[in-house]
Amino acid sequence: MKKSLYFNKFGITAILFFILSVNLTLAQSTSSFRGMDLLNDSTAWISGSKGTVVYSVDYGNHLTVRSPKGFEKKDFRDISALNDSTIVVMSAGDSAVILKTSNKGKTWQTVYSDFRKGIFLDVLKFNKTNGIGIALGD
């Protein structure tokens, strides 16, 4: 049986620590959170409703908000940190939008959008070695 990349690379302890500390920190927020990607053993990027994007470099103890301006009504269902500064986030519902930043979320650019009725993206995955990604939806 093949083990998960996160379990091999960072260990279950790091994942559980992130989940617990980030959940405690975010519990005071009015947003719900669905996407999370661990960049390394202490850094995570998290996405959610109301256009929320945050990251932490200290196991979730402190969060830095990097929400893209103009996308406050989006539900960011998934997020992928390709490296320390390049992050891709994907919205679900009412329209499909994929945004990318190359400066740790200071500015964002739209790399994909689809406004067809009924479009709904579910998951975003990247091969971090070559940067090739895929978005799946229904």
Protein Blocks (a to p, Z undefined) as FASTA:
>chain_A
ZZdfklmmnopklmmmmmmmmmmmmmmpcbdcfbdcdfblmbccdddeehiacddfegol
accdfbdehilmbccfbdcdfblmlccdddeejiacddddfegolaccdfbdcfbehiac
fbdcddfknopacdddZZ
